[in-house]
Amino acid sequence: MIATASTHNLDFARELGADEAIDYTTTRVEVVVRDVDVVLDTVGGETQMRSWGVLKSGGILVSLVAAPSQEQTAAHGVRGAFFVVEPDRGQLVELGRLIDTEQLRPVVEAVYPLEQVREAYGRAQGGRMRGKIVLQVGG
């Protein structure tokens, strides 16, 4: 697996399982990566546009940000998918079990009490983070 990360997150990307971590602040991924099966786009925009060229024929770009362009998929001979998460009780129970048994380790940037939701939202909108923002409900 190849991952992109900023300079200070390269080791973190490797800890998460990346075989190769590319510093996107110094290297354009489309210059050094070719013929991958899957691109997971978590950024969108220009990054998504530059990602089409790294896929091999028949590959797929899965975006968590915006629906991939049908014109781009056709032009590059690949597929595109927009992935939206919807809550599912069974899956949430299984995720809880995986966390409890330490088979899954969520990465949390910060925890805010519910009363500080504005601050939490501001932090989330403020830029790149290493994990998720959690709102704590109750004591």
A tleap script that builds the chain and sets N, CA, C and O, in Angstrom:
source leaprc.protein.ff14SB
mol = sequence {
  NMET ILE ALA THR ALA SER THR HIE ASN LEU
  ASP PHE ALA ARG GLU LEU GLY ALA ASP GLU
  ALA ILE ASP TYR THR THR THR ARG VAL GLU
  VAL VAL VAL ARG ASP VAL ASP VAL VAL LEU
  ASP THR VAL GLY GLY GLU THR GLN MET ARG
  SER TRP GLY VAL LEU LYS SER GLY GLY ILE
  LEU VAL SER LEU VAL ALA ALA PRO SER GLN
  GLU GLN THR ALA ALA HIE GLY VAL ARG GLY
  ALA PHE PHE VAL VAL GLU PRO ASP ARG GLY
  GLN LEU VAL GLU LEU GLY ARG LEU ILE ASP
  THR GLU GLN LEU ARG PRO VAL VAL GLU ALA
  VAL TYR PRO LEU GLU GLN VAL ARG GLU ALA
  TYR GLY ARG ALA GLN GLY GLY ARG MET ARG
  GLY LYS ILE VAL LEU GLN VAL GLY CGLY
}
set mol.1.N position { 0.839 -1.166 0.000 }
set mol.1.CA position { 0.000 0.000 0.000 }
set mol.1.C position { 0.891 1.239 0.000 }
set mol.1.O position { 1.895 1.302 0.709 }
set mol.2.N position { 0.509 2.204 -0.796 }
set mol.2.CA position { 1.213 3.481 -0.882 }
set mol.2.C position { 0.313 4.541 -0.259 }
set mol.2.O position { -0.880 4.598 -0.554 }
set mol.3.N position { 0.878 5.371 0.595 }
set mol.3.CA position { 0.119 6.452 1.221 }
set mol.3.C position { 0.821 7.767 0.983 }
set mol.3.O position { 2.037 7.810 0.793 }
set mol.4.N position { 0.053 8.841 0.993 }
set mol.4.CA position { 0.637 10.173 0.962 }
set mol.4.C position { 0.402 10.816 2.323 }
set mol.4.O position { -0.632 10.602 2.956 }
set mol.5.N position { 1.368 11.600 2.758 }
set mol.5.CA position { 1.275 12.274 4.046 }
set mol.5.C position { 2.201 13.481 4.019 }
set mol.5.O position { 3.091 13.577 3.175 }
set mol.6.N position { 1.980 14.397 4.952 }
set mol.6.CA position { 2.900 15.518 5.093 }
set mol.6.C position { 4.177 15.008 5.758 }
set mol.6.O position { 4.209 13.901 6.294 }
set mol.7.N position { 5.206 15.810 5.717 }
set mol.7.CA position { 6.521 15.413 6.231 }
set mol.7.C position { 6.434 14.836 7.637 }
set mol.7.O position { 6.987 13.768 7.901 }
set mol.8.N position { 5.747 15.530 8.543 }
set mol.8.CA position { 5.722 15.073 9.937 }
set mol.8.C position { 4.800 13.876 10.173 }
set mol.8.O position { 4.754 13.357 11.288 }
set mol.9.N position { 4.061 13.420 9.149 }
set mol.9.CA position { 3.186 12.263 9.310 }
set mol.9.C position { 3.643 11.030 8.517 }
set mol.9.O position { 2.910 10.043 8.455 }
set mol.10.N position { 4.821 11.067 7.920 }
set mol.10.CA position { 5.289 9.927 7.132 }
set mol.10.C position { 5.443 8.659 7.976 }
set mol.10.O position { 4.995 7.587 7.569 }
set mol.11.N position { 6.068 8.775 9.141 }
set mol.11.CA position { 6.225 7.606 10.012 }
set mol.11.C position { 4.864 7.104 10.484 }
set mol.11.O position { 4.645 5.897 10.588 }
set mol.12.N position { 3.956 8.024 10.766 }
set mol.12.CA position { 2.605 7.642 11.195 }
set mol.12.C position { 1.905 6.835 10.096 }
set mol.12.O position { 1.243 5.840 10.392 }
set mol.13.N position { 2.044 7.250 8.842 }
set mol.13.CA position { 1.450 6.505 7.726 }
set mol.13.C position { 2.026 5.092 7.670 }
set mol.13.O position { 1.294 4.133 7.421 }
set mol.14.N position { 3.318 4.959 7.897 }
set mol.14.CA position { 3.943 3.627 7.910 }
set mol.14.C position { 3.432 2.791 9.086 }
set mol.14.O position { 3.199 1.591 8.944 }
set mol.15.N position { 3.258 3.437 10.258 }
set mol.15.CA position { 2.708 2.733 11.427 }
set mol.15.C position { 1.313 2.188 11.135 }
set mol.15.O position { 0.929 1.139 11.653 }
set mol.16.N position { 0.567 2.894 10.313 }
set mol.16.CA position { -0.790 2.467 9.968 }
set mol.16.C position { -0.812 1.369 8.905 }
set mol.16.O position { -1.867 0.811 8.605 }
set mol.17.N position { 0.359 1.060 8.335 }
set mol.17.CA position { 0.431 -0.056 7.400 }
set mol.17.C position { 0.914 0.264 6.004 }
set mol.17.O position { 0.962 -0.626 5.155 }
set mol.18.N position { 1.273 1.503 5.740 }
set mol.18.CA position { 1.769 1.845 4.407 }
set mol.18.C position { 3.125 1.197 4.163 }
set mol.18.O position { 4.022 1.284 5.002 }
set mol.19.N position { 3.271 0.547 3.011 }
set mol.19.CA position { 4.566 0.000 2.611 }
set mol.19.C position { 5.498 1.112 2.156 }
set mol.19.O position { 6.715 1.053 2.331 }
set mol.20.N position { 4.878 2.129 1.565 }
set mol.20.CA position { 5.623 3.290 1.066 }
set mol.20.C position { 4.830 4.532 1.424 }
set mol.20.O position { 3.616 4.575 1.223 }
set mol.21.N position { 5.506 5.547 1.955 }
set mol.21.CA position { 4.865 6.810 2.303 }
set mol.21.C position { 5.532 7.926 1.504 }
set mol.21.O position { 6.750 8.099 1.550 }
set mol.22.N position { 4.728 8.667 0.783 }
set mol.22.CA position { 5.228 9.748 -0.071 }
set mol.22.C position { 4.868 11.081 0.554 }
set mol.22.O position { 3.715 11.316 0.917 }
set mol.23.N position { 5.849 11.945 0.676 }
set mol.23.CA position { 5.652 13.282 1.240 }
set mol.23.C position { 5.033 14.175 0.167 }
set mol.23.O position { 5.713 14.602 -0.767 }
set mol.24.N position { 3.735 14.452 0.311 }
set mol.24.CA position { 3.051 15.248 -0.713 }
set mol.24.C position { 3.473 16.713 -0.706 }
set mol.24.O position { 3.145 17.451 -1.635 }
set mol.25.N position { 4.204 17.151 0.340 }
set mol.25.CA position { 4.664 18.545 0.352 }
set mol.25.C position { 5.898 18.742 -0.518 }
set mol.25.O position { 6.231 19.873 -0.873 }
set mol.26.N position { 6.583 17.645 -0.866 }
set mol.26.CA position { 7.797 17.752 -1.678 }
set mol.26.C position { 7.723 16.964 -2.982 }
set mol.26.O position { 8.514 17.200 -3.896 }
set mol.27.N position { 6.777 16.028 -3.074 }
set mol.27.CA position { 6.716 15.139 -4.228 }
set mol.27.C position { 5.292 15.027 -4.735 }
set mol.27.O position { 4.369 14.764 -3.964 }
set mol.28.N position { 5.114 15.227 -6.034 }
set mol.28.CA position { 3.787 15.029 -6.625 }
set mol.28.C position { 3.616 13.537 -6.877 }
set mol.28.O position { 4.383 12.927 -7.622 }
set mol.29.N position { 2.603 12.962 -6.248 }
set mol.29.CA position { 2.406 11.516 -6.293 }
set mol.29.C position { 2.287 10.997 -7.717 }
set mol.29.O position { 2.758 9.899 -8.013 }
set mol.30.N position { 1.670 11.765 -8.599 }
set mol.30.CA position { 1.473 11.290 -9.968 }
set mol.30.C position { 2.783 11.204 -10.752 }
set mol.30.O position { 2.816 10.615 -11.832 }
set mol.31.N position { 3.852 11.779 -10.223 }
set mol.31.CA position { 5.158 11.697 -10.867 }
set mol.31.C position { 5.861 10.384 -10.517 }
set mol.31.O position { 6.632 9.861 -11.321 }
set mol.32.N position { 5.598 9.851 -9.322 }
set mol.32.CA position { 6.329 8.675 -8.859 }
set mol.32.C position { 5.486 7.403 -8.748 }
set mol.32.O position { 6.032 6.321 -8.530 }
set mol.33.N position { 4.179 7.516 -8.893 }
set mol.33.CA position { 3.301 6.348 -8.755 }
set mol.33.C position { 2.588 6.080 -10.070 }
set mol.33.O position { 2.113 7.004 -10.731 }
set mol.34.N position { 2.518 4.813 -10.442 }
set mol.34.CA position { 1.840 4.392 -11.675 }
set mol.34.C position { 1.168 3.046 -11.451 }
set mol.34.O position { 1.578 2.264 -10.593 }
set mol.35.N position { 0.141 2.795 -12.228 }
set mol.35.CA position { -0.499 1.479 -12.330 }
set mol.35.C position { -0.975 0.897 -11.006 }
set mol.35.O position { -0.722 -0.272 -10.715 }
set mol.36.N position { -1.660 1.702 -10.204 }
set mol.36.CA position { -2.245 1.179 -8.971 }
set mol.36.C position { -3.677 0.721 -9.242 }
set mol.36.O position { -4.333 1.206 -10.164 }
set mol.37.N position { -4.141 -0.205 -8.438 }
set mol.37.CA position { -5.496 -0.744 -8.589 }
set mol.37.C position { -6.558 0.191 -8.042 }
set mol.37.O position { -7.628 0.336 -8.634 }
set mol.38.N position { -6.262 0.838 -6.893 }
set mol.38.CA position { -7.266 1.650 -6.202 }
set mol.38.C position { -6.632 2.938 -5.704 }
set mol.38.O position { -5.518 2.937 -5.179 }
set mol.39.N position { -7.360 4.042 -5.879 }
set mol.39.CA position { -7.014 5.310 -5.244 }
set mol.39.C position { -8.152 5.639 -4.294 }
set mol.39.O position { -9.313 5.661 -4.703 }
set mol.40.N position { -7.831 5.895 -3.027 }
set mol.40.CA position { -8.816 6.339 -2.053 }
set mol.40.C position { -8.610 7.834 -1.873 }
set mol.40.O position { -7.635 8.272 -1.263 }
set mol.41.N position { -9.536 8.603 -2.410 }
set mol.41.CA position { -9.432 10.064 -2.404 }
set mol.41.C position { -10.160 10.631 -1.195 }
set mol.41.O position { -11.382 10.527 -1.087 }
set mol.42.N position { -9.393 11.234 -0.285 }
set mol.42.CA position { -9.983 11.862 0.893 }
set mol.42.C position { -9.857 13.382 0.851 }
set mol.42.O position { -10.177 14.061 1.827 }
set mol.43.N position { -9.389 13.917 -0.284 }
set mol.43.CA position { -9.129 15.349 -0.394 }
set mol.43.C position { -10.022 16.016 -1.441 }
set mol.43.O position { -10.572 17.089 -1.193 }
set mol.44.N position { -10.169 15.386 -2.604 }
set mol.44.CA position { -10.981 15.967 -3.683 }
set mol.44.C position { -10.230 17.038 -4.455 }
set mol.44.O position { -9.012 17.175 -4.337 }
set mol.45.N position { -10.981 17.794 -5.246 }
set mol.45.CA position { -10.434 18.923 -5.991 }
set mol.45.C position { -9.279 18.551 -6.898 }
set mol.45.O position { -9.336 17.564 -7.630 }
set mol.46.N position { -8.221 19.361 -6.837 }
set mol.46.CA position { -7.044 19.158 -7.681 }
set mol.46.C position { -6.385 17.805 -7.404 }
set mol.46.O position { -5.885 17.154 -8.321 }
set mol.47.N position { -6.386 17.389 -6.145 }
set mol.47.CA position { -5.789 16.098 -5.805 }
set mol.47.C position { -6.515 14.969 -6.522 }
set mol.47.O position { -5.882 14.051 -7.043 }
set mol.48.N position { -7.834 15.035 -6.548 }
set mol.48.CA position { -8.591 14.011 -7.271 }
set mol.48.C position { -8.260 14.056 -8.762 }
set mol.48.O position { -8.071 13.012 -9.387 }
set mol.49.N position { -8.191 15.241 -9.327 }
set mol.49.CA position { -7.887 15.363 -10.760 }
set mol.49.C position { -6.524 14.761 -11.093 }
set mol.49.O position { -6.374 14.117 -12.132 }
set mol.50.N position { -5.539 14.959 -10.235 }
set mol.50.CA position { -4.199 14.427 -10.487 }
set mol.50.C position { -4.116 12.924 -10.259 }
set mol.50.O position { -3.176 12.276 -10.719 }
set mol.51.N position { -5.095 12.366 -9.549 }
set mol.51.CA position { -5.065 10.943 -9.202 }
set mol.51.C position { -5.461 10.024 -10.346 }
set mol.51.O position { -5.098 8.848 -10.334 }
set mol.52.N position { -6.187 10.519 -11.325 }
set mol.52.CA position { -6.643 9.653 -12.416 }
set mol.52.C position { -5.476 8.982 -13.122 }
set mol.52.O position { -5.564 7.811 -13.491 }
set mol.53.N position { -4.397 9.706 -13.309 }
set mol.53.CA position { -3.261 9.193 -14.070 }
set mol.53.C position { -2.447 8.109 -13.380 }
set mol.53.O position { -1.618 7.469 -14.027 }
set mol.54.N position { -2.659 7.883 -12.083 }
set mol.54.CA position { -1.880 6.857 -11.392 }
set mol.54.C position { -2.564 5.494 -11.441 }
set mol.54.O position { -1.956 4.479 -11.102 }
set mol.55.N position { -3.832 5.471 -11.864 }
set mol.55.CA position { -4.575 4.207 -11.911 }
set mol.55.C position { -4.215 3.396 -13.140 }
set mol.55.O position { -3.961 3.946 -14.211 }
set mol.56.N position { -4.195 2.072 -12.972 }
set mol.56.CA position { -4.021 1.220 -14.141 }
set mol.56.C position { -5.380 1.049 -14.815 }
set mol.56.O position { -6.416 1.320 -14.208 }
set mol.57.N position { -5.374 0.612 -16.040 }
set mol.57.CA position { -6.605 0.385 -16.781 }
set mol.57.C position { -7.504 -0.564 -15.990 }
set mol.57.O position { -7.062 -1.623 -15.546 }
set mol.58.N position { -8.754 -0.180 -15.819 }
set mol.58.CA position { -9.694 -0.988 -15.057 }
set mol.58.C position { -9.679 -0.711 -13.569 }
set mol.58.O position { -10.492 -1.267 -12.831 }
set mol.59.N position { -8.767 0.141 -13.109 }
set mol.59.CA position { -8.695 0.481 -11.689 }
set mol.59.C position { -9.895 1.308 -11.249 }
set mol.59.O position { -10.791 1.597 -12.042 }
set mol.60.N position { -9.899 1.683 -9.979 }
set mol.60.CA position { -11.027 2.449 -9.447 }
set mol.60.C position { -10.548 3.560 -8.526 }
set mol.60.O position { -9.647 3.364 -7.710 }
set mol.61.N position { -11.160 4.721 -8.667 }
set mol.61.CA position { -10.948 5.844 -7.764 }
set mol.61.C position { -12.182 5.929 -6.880 }
set mol.61.O position { -13.290 6.158 -7.364 }
set mol.62.N position { -11.980 5.744 -5.577 }
set mol.62.CA position { -13.074 5.842 -4.610 }
set mol.62.C position { -12.888 7.145 -3.860 }
set mol.62.O position { -11.852 7.363 -3.232 }
set mol.63.N position { -13.892 8.015 -3.924 }
set mol.63.CA position { -13.790 9.309 -3.266 }
set mol.63.C position { -14.718 9.371 -2.062 }
set mol.63.O position { -15.862 8.920 -2.117 }
set mol.64.N position { -14.207 9.934 -0.978 }
set mol.64.CA position { -15.001 10.198 0.210 }
set mol.64.C position { -15.474 11.645 0.214 }
set mol.64.O position { -16.167 12.076 1.136 }
set mol.65.N position { -15.090 12.408 -0.840 }
set mol.65.CA position { -15.319 13.841 -0.859 }
set mol.65.C position { -16.354 14.253 -1.907 }
set mol.65.O position { -17.285 15.000 -1.605 }
set mol.66.N position { -16.187 13.769 -3.127 }
set mol.66.CA position { -17.061 14.189 -4.224 }
set mol.66.C position { -17.171 13.065 -5.243 }
set mol.66.O position { -16.237 12.287 -5.441 }
set mol.67.N position { -18.313 12.998 -5.874 }
set mol.67.CA position { -18.531 11.969 -6.892 }
set mol.67.C position { -17.524 12.148 -8.021 }
set mol.67.O position { -17.399 13.242 -8.571 }
set mol.68.N position { -16.806 11.085 -8.371 }
set mol.68.CA position { -15.843 11.170 -9.468 }
set mol.68.C position { -16.536 11.472 -10.798 }
set mol.68.O position { -17.658 11.030 -11.044 }
set mol.69.N position { -15.858 12.215 -11.631 }
set mol.69.CA position { -16.376 12.609 -12.935 }
set mol.69.C position { -16.506 11.404 -13.863 }
set mol.69.O position { -15.557 10.639 -14.033 }
set mol.70.N position { -17.683 11.241 -14.459 }
set mol.70.CA position { -17.876 10.157 -15.425 }
set mol.70.C position { -17.026 10.384 -16.663 }
set mol.70.O position { -16.586 9.425 -17.298 }
set mol.71.N position { -16.791 11.642 -17.012 }
set mol.71.CA position { -15.932 11.948 -18.157 }
set mol.71.C position { -14.501 11.482 -17.897 }
set mol.71.O position { -13.851 10.933 -18.787 }
set mol.72.N position { -14.008 11.704 -16.668 }
set mol.72.CA position { -12.651 11.289 -16.323 }
set mol.72.C position { -12.532 9.764 -16.291 }
set mol.72.O position { -11.537 9.208 -16.756 }
set mol.73.N position { -13.544 9.090 -15.745 }
set mol.73.CA position { -13.473 7.630 -15.712 }
set mol.73.C position { -13.414 7.069 -17.122 }
set mol.73.O position { -12.643 6.151 -17.401 }
set mol.74.N position { -14.231 7.623 -18.010 }
set mol.74.CA position { -14.238 7.146 -19.400 }
set mol.74.C position { -12.918 7.466 -20.091 }
set mol.74.O position { -12.377 6.634 -20.819 }
set mol.75.N position { -12.401 8.667 -19.865 }
set mol.75.CA position { -11.164 9.085 -20.524 }
set mol.75.C position { -9.966 8.239 -20.105 }
set mol.75.O position { -9.043 8.041 -20.895 }
set mol.76.N position { -9.971 7.742 -18.877 }
set mol.76.CA position { -8.831 6.977 -18.372 }
set mol.76.C position { -9.069 5.468 -18.358 }
set mol.76.O position { -8.181 4.709 -17.971 }
set mol.77.N position { -10.243 5.030 -18.770 }
set mol.77.CA position { -10.527 3.596 -18.792 }
set mol.77.C position { -10.555 2.972 -17.416 }
set mol.77.O position { -10.109 1.842 -17.216 }
set mol.78.N position { -11.093 3.735 -16.458 }
set mol.78.CA position { -11.163 3.274 -15.072 }
set mol.78.C position { -12.587 3.466 -14.552 }
set mol.78.O position { -13.471 3.930 -15.272 }
set mol.79.N position { -12.783 3.104 -13.303 }
set mol.79.CA position { -14.077 3.288 -12.666 }
set mol.79.C position { -13.953 4.318 -11.549 }
set mol.79.O position { -12.861 4.598 -11.055 }
set mol.80.N position { -15.091 4.871 -11.168 }
set mol.80.CA position { -15.122 5.815 -10.060 }
set mol.80.C position { -16.295 5.505 -9.161 }
set mol.80.O position { -17.335 5.032 -9.620 }
set mol.81.N position { -16.125 5.774 -7.870 }
set mol.81.CA position { -17.208 5.550 -6.917 }
set mol.81.C position { -17.160 6.618 -5.835 }
set mol.81.O position { -16.089 7.053 -5.413 }
set mol.82.N position { -18.336 7.028 -5.402 }
set mol.82.CA position { -18.473 7.974 -4.301 }
set mol.82.C position { -18.951 7.179 -3.104 }
set mol.82.O position { -20.005 6.545 -3.160 }
set mol.83.N position { -18.186 7.205 -2.019 }
set mol.83.CA position { -18.465 6.394 -0.851 }
set mol.83.C position { -19.018 7.275 0.259 }
set mol.83.O position { -18.357 8.198 0.734 }
set mol.84.N position { -20.235 6.971 0.657 }
set mol.84.CA position { -20.869 7.694 1.751 }
set mol.84.C position { -21.205 6.683 2.842 }
set mol.84.O position { -21.793 5.637 2.569 }
set mol.85.N position { -20.834 6.996 4.059 }
set mol.85.CA position { -21.092 6.099 5.171 }
set mol.85.C position { -22.494 6.353 5.713 }
set mol.85.O position { -22.892 7.496 5.940 }
set mol.86.N position { -23.218 5.283 5.910 }
set mol.86.CA position { -24.525 5.364 6.553 }
set mol.86.C position { -24.493 4.461 7.771 }
set mol.86.O position { -23.938 3.364 7.712 }
set mol.87.N position { -25.087 4.909 8.888 }
set mol.87.CA position { -25.032 4.105 10.108 }
set mol.87.C position { -25.741 2.761 9.949 }
set mol.87.O position { -26.806 2.664 9.339 }
set mol.88.N position { -25.125 1.744 10.509 }
set mol.88.CA position { -25.672 0.392 10.483 }
set mol.88.C position { -25.384 -0.222 11.849 }
set mol.88.O position { -24.223 -0.376 12.227 }
set mol.89.N position { -26.430 -0.573 12.587 }
set mol.89.CA position { -26.260 -1.058 13.954 }
set mol.89.C position { -25.301 -2.241 14.036 }
set mol.89.O position { -24.411 -2.251 14.886 }
set mol.90.N position { -25.464 -3.222 13.182 }
set mol.90.CA position { -24.608 -4.400 13.212 }
set mol.90.C position { -23.153 -4.059 12.999 }
set mol.90.O position { -22.276 -4.594 13.678 }
set mol.91.N position { -22.891 -3.160 12.046 }
set mol.91.CA position { -21.507 -2.768 11.779 }
set mol.91.C position { -20.927 -1.975 12.948 }
set mol.91.O position { -19.753 -2.136 13.283 }
set mol.92.N position { -21.747 -1.116 13.574 }
set mol.92.CA position { -21.262 -0.348 14.720 }
set mol.92.C position { -20.943 -1.264 15.903 }
set mol.92.O position { -19.963 -1.039 16.612 }
set mol.93.N position { -21.760 -2.288 16.117 }
set mol.93.CA position { -21.486 -3.259 17.178 }
set mol.93.C position { -20.168 -3.979 16.894 }
set mol.93.O position { -19.348 -4.167 17.793 }
set mol.94.N position { -19.975 -4.379 15.638 }
set mol.94.CA position { -18.726 -5.068 15.273 }
set mol.94.C position { -17.523 -4.149 15.433 }
set mol.94.O position { -16.474 -4.590 15.902 }
set mol.95.N position { -17.651 -2.887 15.057 }
set mol.95.CA position { -16.551 -1.938 15.260 }
set mol.95.C position { -16.225 -1.814 16.744 }
set mol.95.O position { -15.055 -1.795 17.125 }
set mol.96.N position { -17.257 -1.730 17.582 }
set mol.96.CA position { -17.039 -1.662 19.032 }
set mol.96.C position { -16.287 -2.883 19.535 }
set mol.96.O position { -15.393 -2.759 20.372 }
set mol.97.N position { -16.642 -4.066 19.032 }
set mol.97.CA position { -15.955 -5.297 19.435 }
set mol.97.C position { -14.490 -5.265 19.016 }
set mol.97.O position { -13.610 -5.654 19.783 }
set mol.98.N position { -14.233 -4.800 17.790 }
set mol.98.CA position { -12.851 -4.728 17.304 }
set mol.98.C position { -12.019 -3.744 18.123 }
set mol.98.O position { -10.836 -3.978 18.371 }
set mol.99.N position { -12.643 -2.644 18.539 }
set mol.99.CA position { -11.932 -1.674 19.379 }
set mol.99.C position { -11.677 -2.272 20.754 }
set mol.99.O position { -10.574 -2.156 21.289 }
set mol.100.N position { -12.702 -2.919 21.334 }
set mol.100.CA position { -12.556 -3.522 22.664 }
set mol.100.C position { -11.468 -4.583 22.701 }
set mol.100.O position { -10.771 -4.722 23.706 }
set mol.101.N position { -11.316 -5.333 21.613 }
set mol.101.CA position { -10.306 -6.395 21.562 }
set mol.101.C position { -8.977 -5.889 20.987 }
set mol.101.O position { -8.064 -6.674 20.732 }
set mol.102.N position { -8.882 -4.584 20.790 }
set mol.102.CA position { -7.676 -3.909 20.291 }
set mol.102.C position { -7.220 -4.398 18.926 }
set mol.102.O position { -6.035 -4.329 18.600 }
set mol.103.N position { -8.171 -4.897 18.120 }
set mol.103.CA position { -7.869 -5.246 16.739 }
set mol.103.C position { -8.002 -4.025 15.837 }
set mol.103.O position { -7.530 -4.022 14.700 }
set mol.104.N position { -8.647 -2.996 16.359 }
set mol.104.CA position { -8.831 -1.740 15.642 }
set mol.104.C position { -8.487 -0.620 16.609 }
set mol.104.O position { -8.965 -0.590 17.744 }
set mol.105.N position { -7.656 0.293 16.147 }
set mol.105.CA position { -7.220 1.392 17.009 }
set mol.105.C position { -7.621 2.719 16.376 }
set mol.105.O position { -6.958 3.196 15.455 }
set mol.106.N position { -8.710 3.319 16.870 }
set mol.106.CA position { -9.097 4.613 16.311 }
set mol.106.C position { -8.063 5.685 16.674 }
set mol.106.O position { -7.441 5.630 17.735 }
set mol.107.N position { -7.896 6.633 15.797 }
set mol.107.CA position { -6.963 7.732 16.035 }
set mol.107.C position { -7.794 8.972 16.350 }
set mol.107.O position { -8.571 9.441 15.518 }
set mol.108.N position { -7.620 9.491 17.557 }
set mol.108.CA position { -8.402 10.626 18.037 }
set mol.108.C position { -7.485 11.835 18.170 }
set mol.108.O position { -6.477 11.788 18.874 }
set mol.109.N position { -7.841 12.906 17.495 }
set mol.109.CA position { -7.092 14.169 17.585 }
set mol.109.C position { -7.395 14.880 18.900 }
set mol.109.O position { -6.485 15.347 19.585 }
set mol.110.N position { -8.684 14.961 19.250 }
set mol.110.CA position { -9.076 15.685 20.460 }
set mol.110.C position { -10.482 15.271 20.877 }
set mol.110.O position { -11.291 14.832 20.060 }
set mol.111.N position { -10.750 15.425 22.177 }
set mol.111.CA position { -12.076 15.155 22.730 }
set mol.111.C position { -12.592 16.455 23.336 }
set mol.111.O position { -11.897 17.106 24.116 }
set mol.112.N position { -13.818 16.826 22.972 }
set mol.112.CA position { -14.465 18.028 23.486 }
set mol.112.C position { -15.768 17.645 24.167 }
set mol.112.O position { -16.473 16.757 23.688 }
set mol.113.N position { -16.103 18.305 25.286 }
set mol.113.CA position { -17.442 18.102 25.841 }
set mol.113.C position { -18.471 18.692 24.874 }
set mol.113.O position { -18.169 19.626 24.132 }
set mol.114.N position { -19.668 18.148 24.888 }
set mol.114.CA position { -20.700 18.586 23.954 }
set mol.114.C position { -20.919 20.096 24.008 }
set mol.114.O position { -21.241 20.715 22.994 }
set mol.115.N position { -20.747 20.685 25.181 }
set mol.115.CA position { -20.944 22.133 25.339 }
set mol.115.C position { -19.941 22.947 24.511 }
set mol.115.O position { -20.169 24.131 24.260 }
set mol.116.N position { -18.851 22.334 24.091 }
set mol.116.CA position { -17.834 23.035 23.303 }
set mol.116.C position { -17.894 22.647 21.829 }
set mol.116.O position { -16.873 22.616 21.142 }
set mol.117.N position { -19.089 22.355 21.356 }
set mol.117.CA position { -19.255 21.911 19.972 }
set mol.117.C position { -18.732 22.950 18.970 }
set mol.117.O position { -18.172 22.578 17.939 }
set mol.118.N position { -18.906 24.237 19.258 }
set mol.118.CA position { -18.392 25.278 18.343 }
set mol.118.C position { -16.872 25.207 18.228 }
set mol.118.O position { -16.323 25.302 17.130 }
set mol.119.N position { -16.201 25.043 19.353 }
set mol.119.CA position { -14.751 24.939 19.339 }
set mol.119.C position { -14.300 23.690 18.584 }
set mol.119.O position { -13.345 23.726 17.809 }
set mol.120.N position { -15.007 22.586 18.828 }
set mol.120.CA position { -14.677 21.337 18.130 }
set mol.120.C position { -14.848 21.498 16.632 }
set mol.120.O position { -13.999 21.066 15.853 }
set mol.121.N position { -15.945 22.120 16.232 }
set mol.121.CA position { -16.192 22.335 14.809 }
set mol.121.C position { -15.106 23.233 14.218 }
set mol.121.O position { -14.610 22.975 13.121 }
set mol.122.N position { -14.742 24.279 14.944 }
set mol.122.CA position { -13.679 25.174 14.474 }
set mol.122.C position { -12.365 24.449 14.289 }
set mol.122.O position { -11.650 24.674 13.313 }
set mol.123.N position { -12.056 23.584 15.225 }
set mol.123.CA position { -10.811 22.803 15.119 }
set mol.123.C position { -10.854 21.885 13.902 }
set mol.123.O position { -9.869 21.759 13.175 }
set mol.124.N position { -12.000 21.246 13.686 }
set mol.124.CA position { -12.142 20.336 12.547 }
set mol.124.C position { -12.024 21.091 11.225 }
set mol.124.O position { -11.488 20.558 10.253 }
set mol.125.N position { -12.515 22.311 11.183 }
set mol.125.CA position { -12.453 23.107 9.956 }
set mol.125.C position { -11.099 23.778 9.767 }
set mol.125.O position { -10.805 24.300 8.692 }
set mol.126.N position { -10.278 23.764 10.810 }
set mol.126.CA position { -9.025 24.499 10.802 }
set mol.126.C position { -7.893 23.903 10.000 }
set mol.126.O position { -6.848 24.540 9.864 }
set mol.127.N position { -8.053 22.726 9.471 }
set mol.127.CA position { -6.964 22.169 8.676 }
set mol.127.C position { -6.690 20.728 8.988 }
set mol.127.O position { -7.500 20.038 9.607 }
set mol.128.N position { -5.554 20.289 8.556 }
set mol.128.CA position { -5.182 18.880 8.635 }
set mol.128.C position { -5.005 18.437 10.085 }
set mol.128.O position { -4.416 19.126 10.918 }
set mol.129.N position { -5.544 17.257 10.333 }
set mol.129.CA position { -5.436 16.666 11.663 }
set mol.129.C position { -4.996 15.221 11.503 }
set mol.129.O position { -5.121 14.642 10.424 }
set mol.130.N position { -4.495 14.654 12.553 }
set mol.130.CA position { -4.027 13.276 12.526 }
set mol.130.C position { -5.130 12.290 12.905 }
set mol.130.O position { -4.952 11.089 12.704 }
set mol.131.N position { -6.227 12.733 13.427 }
set mol.131.CA position { -7.305 11.843 13.840 }
set mol.131.C position { -8.635 12.540 13.796 }
set mol.131.O position { -8.787 13.581 13.156 }
set mol.132.N position { -9.588 11.970 14.472 }
set mol.132.CA position { -10.940 12.498 14.494 }
set mol.132.C position { -11.174 13.343 15.730 }
set mol.132.O position { -10.506 13.186 16.752 }
set mol.133.N position { -12.132 14.239 15.615 }
set mol.133.CA position { -12.603 15.021 16.741 }
set mol.133.C position { -13.769 14.255 17.348 }
set mol.133.O position { -14.667 13.817 16.629 }
set mol.134.N position { -13.761 14.092 18.668 }
set mol.134.CA position { -14.818 13.367 19.370 }
set mol.134.C position { -15.570 14.334 20.274 }
set mol.134.O position { -14.963 15.115 21.007 }
set mol.135.N position { -16.901 14.272 20.214 }
set mol.135.CA position { -17.734 15.030 21.144 }
set mol.135.C position { -18.171 14.079 22.243 }
set mol.135.O position { -18.764 13.034 21.973 }
set mol.136.N position { -17.876 14.446 23.483 }
set mol.136.CA position { -18.236 13.611 24.616 }
set mol.136.C position { -19.604 14.046 25.132 }
set mol.136.O position { -19.818 15.210 25.471 }
set mol.137.N position { -20.522 13.085 25.182 }
set mol.137.CA position { -21.864 13.355 25.668 }
set mol.137.C position { -21.967 12.789 27.075 }
set mol.137.O position { -21.735 11.600 27.292 }
set mol.138.N position { -22.311 13.633 28.019 }
set mol.138.CA position { -22.415 13.179 29.411 }
set mol.138.C position { -21.060 13.140 30.076 }
set mol.138.O position { -20.047 13.505 29.480 }
set mol.139.N position { -21.051 12.678 31.361 }
set mol.139.CA position { -19.818 12.647 32.148 }
set mol.139.C position { -18.993 11.489 31.783 }
set mol.139.O position { -17.913 11.299 32.344 }
savepdb mol mol.pdb
quit
